[in-house]
Amino acid sequence: MHASDIYRAVAEATGESVSTIRELGFSLVEEPSDELDDDVGFGPNVIDWDEVEFLRARESSGSECYEPKAA
């Protein structure tokens, strides 16, 4: 799968533009190889988008006007 395919699929699923998705930098995450040590503990790459928006809003307004809530 090419990066452009990923961007289009994510854009379609989220309703965002392909350029916005490209700027956010989505990519496929591959499973760790069986050759790697099991103690390494590779986990998924996760971004808490509520936290990102909270930090952006706080930076732009200079105050804590939005606080993310757990779903």
Sequence and secondary structure as in RCSB ss.txt:
>XXXX:A:sequence
MHASDIYRAVAEATGESVSTIRELGFSLVEEPSDELDDDVGFGPNVIDWDEVEFLRARESSGSECYEPKAA
>XXXX:A:secstr
  HHHHHHHHHHHH   HHHHHHHT        TTS GGG        HHHHHHHHHHHHHSS        
